[in-house]
Amino acid sequence: MGTAVPKEQFFYAFSKTNEPKQTVASGATVVIETYDCFQNQIQSAETSYNTVDWNQINPATGPIYVEGAQPGDILKVKIDDIELADQGLLSTGPGLGIMGHRIEDFTVKMIPIKDGKALFNDRIQLPLNPMIGVIGVAPEGGPVNNGTPGAHGGNMDTTLITTGATLYFPVFQEGALFGLGDLHAAMGDGEIGVSGIEIPGKVTVTFEVIKGKSIPFPFVENNEGIAVIVSKETLDEAAKAAVEIMVDTLLPHTDLTLAELTMLFSAAGQVQVSQIVDPLMTARFFVPKQILEAYGVKLF
């Protein structure tokens, strides 16, 4: 296997000033080890809110400098594999997530991972959906805390970012300065309690620098289709921007009018919620692969 990046090489904010921990060529495959979003601080359901250092949240392993990546390029990142630890955790509490105004105590539930299932309790075994919450590149301007999503990626908390998916990021800084963390063994769209099943692990990715094309926000592609992931102040703004970006991206590749493509997307496209609990809200607009194939479209 290619280069390995240990979890001890991490950062708390995506930034152009972060010193690269590894330098790799376009085409390289890298194994990236991660802490969970609490930097492995919580090892017991008895953990109290005050014993957690809330400055040590959402560490992302990296950054990784990808040779040849320049501002205006696209960084393609294929998720080859996600390997999970054998135990994760769920947590919520006062002021956290959608129900935080009604929850009185910080609550932690340890979740064993066994035989491909997450054991919630004696009655409920949840199917695993290993996915990456925080993933991205250095932003265009100043530092962005890992807990906040944006055009650079970051804490997008998108369930489609899983094994076999391919992401496309706009490159804002030389080398892209890529990093990832905040793995989940499973997470529902919205992440309404402010945590999925948080878990350490290892992610294997393959990088490729794409020249001559640019995008305003990250895209994610899988066997079913492609989506653009947009984060804004409100969910409404994020969803509307995602639709418009996808329309503008696909329209030049077809012989359809704007009205025709809009009607097609209204019939077959999907507005989907990624998360509604971070400092910015994240939505995506998904287009089935059938539509791309009908016009022989390869966006990237």
C-alpha positions in Angstrom: 0.0 0.0 0.0 1.1 3.6 -0.4 1.9 6.4 2.1 0.4 6.2 5.6 -0.5 9.2 7.7 -0.8 8.5 11.4 -3.6 10.1 13.5 -1.1 12.0 15.6 -0.5 14.3 12.5 -3.7 16.4 12.7 -5.1 19.9 12.7 -8.3 21.6 14.0 -8.8 24.1 11.2 -8.4 23.9 7.4 -5.9 26.6 6.5 -3.4 27.7 3.9 -0.9 28.1 6.7 -0.9 24.5 7.9 2.4 22.8 7.3 2.0 19.7 5.1 2.6 16.4 7.0 3.0 14.4 3.9 3.6 15.2 0.2 2.3 12.8 -2.5 2.0 12.8 -6.2 -1.2 12.9 -8.2 -2.3 9.2 -8.5 -1.0 8.3 -5.1 -2.9 6.0 -2.7 -2.7 7.0 1.0 -3.9 5.3 4.2 -5.1 7.9 6.7 -5.6 7.0 10.3 -8.1 9.1 12.4 -9.2 9.8 15.9 -12.9 10.0 16.5 -14.5 13.5 16.6 -13.7 13.7 20.4 -10.0 12.9 19.8 -10.7 9.6 21.5 -11.4 11.4 24.8 -14.6 9.6 25.6 -14.1 5.9 26.6 -17.1 5.5 28.9 -20.8 6.2 29.1 -20.1 7.8 32.5 -18.1 10.6 30.9 -19.4 14.1 31.9 -19.6 17.2 29.8 -17.0 19.0 32.0 -14.4 16.3 31.6 -14.3 16.7 27.8 -11.8 19.2 26.4 -14.1 20.9 23.9 -11.1 22.6 22.2 -10.0 19.1 21.1 -12.9 18.4 18.7 -13.0 17.2 15.1 -9.3 16.7 14.5 -8.6 16.0 10.8 -5.5 14.0 9.9 -3.1 15.8 7.6 -2.7 18.1 5.8 -1.5 16.2 2.7 0.1 18.2 -0.1 -0.8 16.8 -3.5 1.9 17.7 -6.1 0.6 19.6 -9.1 -2.6 20.9 -7.4 -3.0 24.6 -8.1 -5.8 27.1 -7.4 -8.5 26.7 -9.9 -7.9 22.9 -10.4 -10.1 20.1 -9.0 -8.8 17.5 -6.5 -10.4 14.1 -7.2 -10.4 11.9 -4.1 -11.6 8.3 -4.4 -12.6 6.6 -1.2 -11.1 3.1 -1.6 -11.8 1.8 1.9 -13.0 2.7 5.4 -11.8 0.5 8.3 -13.6 1.0 11.6 -12.6 0.4 15.2 -14.6 -2.1 17.2 -16.4 0.5 19.3 -18.0 3.8 18.7 -20.2 6.2 20.6 -23.3 8.4 20.4 -23.7 11.6 22.4 -26.1 14.5 22.9 -26.9 17.0 25.5 -28.2 20.5 26.5 -27.8 22.9 23.6 -26.7 20.2 21.2 -28.5 19.3 18.0 -32.2 19.7 17.4 -33.5 18.5 20.7 -30.9 20.1 22.9 -33.4 22.6 24.2 -35.3 19.7 25.9 -32.4 17.5 27.0 -31.1 18.2 30.5 -28.0 16.1 30.8 -24.9 15.3 28.6 -25.5 11.7 27.6 -23.1 9.2 26.1 -23.9 5.7 24.8 -21.1 3.4 23.8 -21.8 1.4 20.7 -20.0 -1.9 20.1 -19.4 -2.8 16.4 -19.9 -6.6 15.8 -20.6 -8.7 12.8 -21.2 -5.8 10.5 -23.7 -4.2 12.9 -23.8 -1.3 15.4 -25.3 -2.7 18.6 -27.6 0.1 19.9 -29.3 -2.1 22.5 -30.6 -5.6 23.0 -33.4 -4.9 20.5 -31.8 -2.7 17.9 -28.8 -3.6 15.7 -28.1 -0.9 13.1 -26.6 -1.6 9.7 -23.2 0.0 9.3 -22.7 2.9 6.8 -19.1 3.8 7.4 -18.8 7.4 6.2 -16.5 10.5 6.6 -17.9 13.6 8.3 -15.0 16.0 7.9 -13.1 16.0 4.6 -11.7 18.8 2.5 -9.0 21.1 1.4 -7.6 24.4 2.6 -10.1 27.3 1.9 -9.6 30.3 -0.2 -9.5 32.9 2.7 -8.6 32.5 6.3 -8.7 29.4 8.5 -12.1 27.5 8.8 -12.6 25.4 12.0 -13.0 21.7 11.2 -16.5 21.9 12.6 -17.7 24.2 9.9 -18.5 23.2 6.3 -18.0 25.3 3.2 -16.9 25.5 -0.4 -13.6 23.8 0.7 -15.5 20.8 2.2 -15.0 20.5 5.9 -17.7 19.2 8.2 -20.2 18.3 5.4 -21.5 15.2 7.3 -22.8 13.7 4.1 -23.8 10.0 4.1 -22.8 9.6 0.5 -19.1 10.0 1.5 -18.5 6.4 1.9 -16.5 3.5 0.5 -16.6 3.5 -3.3 -17.6 7.2 -3.6 -15.4 9.8 -5.4 -15.2 13.4 -4.3 -14.3 16.4 -6.3 -13.0 19.5 -4.4 -12.2 23.0 -5.7 -8.5 23.7 -5.1 -7.9 27.1 -3.5 -4.2 26.7 -2.4 -1.1 25.2 -3.9 -1.0 21.5 -3.0 -4.7 21.5 -2.0 -3.7 20.7 1.7 -6.2 17.8 2.1 -7.3 16.3 5.4 -10.1 14.2 6.8 -11.5 12.9 10.1 -14.8 12.6 12.0 -15.6 9.0 10.9 -19.0 7.5 11.6 -20.0 3.9 11.7 -23.5 5.0 10.8 -25.3 8.4 10.6 -28.7 9.5 9.5 -29.2 12.4 7.1 -29.4 15.5 9.2 -27.3 14.2 12.1 -30.0 15.6 14.3 -28.5 14.8 17.7 -25.2 16.4 16.7 -23.3 13.1 16.6 -23.4 10.0 14.4 -21.8 6.9 15.7 -18.4 8.5 16.3 -15.5 6.1 15.8 -11.8 6.0 15.1 -10.6 4.2 12.0 -8.5 4.2 8.8 -9.4 5.6 5.4 -7.7 4.6 2.1 -7.9 7.3 -0.6 -6.5 7.8 -4.1 -5.8 11.3 -5.3 -5.9 12.8 -8.8 -5.4 16.4 -9.9 -7.8 17.5 -12.6 -6.6 20.4 -14.7 -8.7 22.7 -16.9 -11.9 22.5 -15.0 -13.1 24.2 -11.8 -16.1 23.9 -9.5 -17.6 26.2 -6.9 -18.5 23.5 -4.2 -17.6 19.9 -3.7 -19.3 17.1 -5.8 -19.7 13.5 -4.8 -20.2 10.6 -7.3 -21.2 7.0 -6.8 -22.7 4.2 -8.9 -26.1 5.7 -8.6 -25.3 9.3 -9.7 -23.7 12.6 -8.7 -24.5 15.3 -6.2 -23.2 18.8 -5.4 -22.8 19.5 -1.7 -23.5 23.1 -0.6 -23.3 24.7 2.8 -25.0 28.0 3.6 -26.4 29.9 6.6 -29.8 28.2 6.1 -31.0 24.9 4.7 -33.1 26.8 2.2 -30.2 28.7 0.8 -28.0 25.6 0.6 -30.7 23.5 -1.2 -31.5 26.3 -3.7 -27.8 26.9 -4.4 -27.1 23.2 -4.9 -29.9 23.0 -7.5 -28.7 26.0 -9.4 -25.1 24.9 -9.4 -26.1 21.5 -10.8 -28.2 23.1 -13.5 -25.4 25.4 -14.5 -22.9 22.4 -14.5 -25.0 20.0 -16.6 -26.7 22.4 -19.0 -23.8 23.0 -21.3 -23.4 19.2 -21.8 -26.9 18.7 -23.2 -29.1 20.1 -26.0 -31.9 20.9 -23.5 -33.2 24.4 -22.8 -33.0 25.8 -19.3 -36.7 25.1 -18.9 -36.4 21.5 -20.1 -33.5 20.7 -17.8 -35.4 22.3 -14.9 -38.4 20.1 -15.6 -36.2 17.0 -15.9 -34.5 17.8 -12.5 -38.0 18.4 -11.0 -39.0 15.0 -12.1 -35.9 13.0 -11.4 -33.5 15.0 -9.3 -33.4 14.8 -5.5 -32.8 17.6 -2.9 -31.3 15.8 0.1 -30.3 17.0 3.5 -26.8 16.3 4.7 -26.7 18.0 8.2 -28.7 20.6 10.1 -26.6 21.0 13.3 -23.3 22.6 12.3 -22.6 26.4 12.2 -23.6 26.2 8.5 -26.4 24.0 7.1 -25.5 21.5 4.3 -27.7 20.2 1.5 -27.1 18.4 -1.7 -28.7 18.0 -5.1 -28.5 14.5 -6.5 -28.9 13.6 -10.2 -29.3 9.9 -11.2 -26.6 8.4 -13.4 -29.2 7.5 -16.0 -29.5 11.2 -17.0 -25.8 11.7 -17.4 -25.5 8.5 -19.5 -28.4 9.5 -21.7 -26.3 12.4 -23.0 -22.9 10.8 -22.6 -21.9 13.3 -19.9 -18.7 12.9 -18.0 -18.4 16.0 -15.8 -14.9 15.3 -14.5 
